[in-house]
Amino acid sequence: MDAQFWINAWIEGRTAFHQSKYNEKLLAYFPTLSPTQGQSVLVPLCGKSKDLCWLRDQGLVVRGIELYEEAVAAFFPENAFPSPTITRHQEFVTYESDGVTIDCGDFLKFEGSDSFDFAYDRAALVALPESMRKAYAEKVQTLLRRGGKCLLMTYEYDQLELQGPPFSVDEVQVRQLYGQRCDVKLLDRRELKVEGSRLGTLPSLREAVYQLTKRH
Ligand SMILES: C[S@@+](CC[C@H](N)C(=O)[O-])C[C@H]1O[C@@H](n2cnc3c(N)ncnc32)[C@H](O)[C@@H]1O
């Protein structure tokens, strides 16, 4: 899934992943990570997710990264933020307003280490083909500080039944990607009913939620 795939998806309106409400698993499980006011949260491949607003409203300093600039630009007026300041660097165009910063560019080129207390991955890891997941997971873990926690949501289904994205990423793979540097704790796994998306055609679809805690 290269950048052009996602740009086309946005332009052609293939954005069933975008939710008009806060994600229920975010509301249920993010508080169990014990965030406190002023801590930072990384939201890779954030789209124009409303979840950024919820995280900001918890008093967190929110940093999203998204490659499609129109989605980034749309996020702020759609959620009644003051006009963002926009700065251009080499690899990224950065939008900032009222506690939310979104860097527009390729997440794999985002620099830093030990920078974030939390990460929130909804529809991000599962958006990537297998060949890109290792580099993605390495980047998330590098950006998290030691002891930092990531809330990760994945889908599990028979990959022969449907072409991703979203892709099926099972627990074995989650542990391969994250187990060397993180403690991996399964928080929830249940059958999911989805309407208005290709996922709704699957005979069986499960969603799993993990807490990853970075050891080193
Ligand atoms: C399935 S959507 C999920 C968006 C968001 N997490 C949500 O829950 O609505 C995946 C997003 O990742 C973005 N994306 C894909 N590859 C990327 C990359 N390498 N760097 C930054 N964003 C990327 C796409 O443009 C798309 O908005």
The ligand as a Gaussian input file, in Angstrom:
#p B3LYP/6-31G(d) Opt

LIG

0 1
 C       -7.270000       2.862000       7.521000
 S       -6.898000       4.573000       7.647000
 C       -7.068000       4.798000       9.407000
 C       -7.100000       6.234000       9.823000
 C       -7.301000       6.462000      11.335000
 N       -6.374000       5.708000      12.137000
 C       -8.729000       6.177000      11.743000
 O       -8.935000       5.390000      12.669000
 O       -9.647000       6.762000      11.164000
 C       -5.149000       4.566000       7.395000
 C       -4.574000       5.955000       7.225000
 O       -3.167000       5.885000       7.163000
 C       -2.672000       6.820000       6.232000
 N       -1.344000       6.329000       5.850000
 C       -1.056000       5.218000       5.154000
 N        0.265000       5.046000       5.052000
 C        0.845000       6.081000       5.734000
 C        2.186000       6.455000       6.007000
 N        3.224000       5.742000       5.563000
 N        2.415000       7.559000       6.749000
 C        1.369000       8.310000       7.212000
 N        0.067000       8.000000       6.979000
 C       -0.191000       6.899000       6.253000
 C       -3.735000       6.824000       5.147000
 O       -3.750000       8.013000       4.373000
 C       -5.018000       6.670000       5.955000
 O       -5.561000       7.919000       6.309000

